[in-house]
Amino acid sequence: MSPRKIAVVVDLIRGKPVGAALNILRFTKRAAAKPVAKLIQSAVANATDLSKGQVDVDALYVKTISVDQGPTLKRFMPRAMGRATPIHKKSSHVHVVLADTPIRSRKARS
């Protein structure tokens, strides 16, 4: 999927808590919402596995998330009179960093 299409969805969840981000992605009617939700769920699973259960999943939020352009697949589509037109199938790299909310801000919310 092209980076421009994914960037629209990524901008919706930047800085949000993980639960709220997944909820936003669940109701977003964009094709990019499903792979981004899968990425966030994978990042949460990695955070819990690497910290050996020490991290509170409810306190995680999306600290940074960025989209970069990946490799482009170049294909050709046959056209009339023996011609061909190029098709560029773009891909993207999405980088996400989750962080635990500081204790001070958690107490302020309560």
Helices and strands as residue ranges (DSSP letters): H 3-13, H 18-26, H 33-50, G 57-59, E 60-69, E 73-78, G 80-82, E 84-89, E 92-100, H 103-109
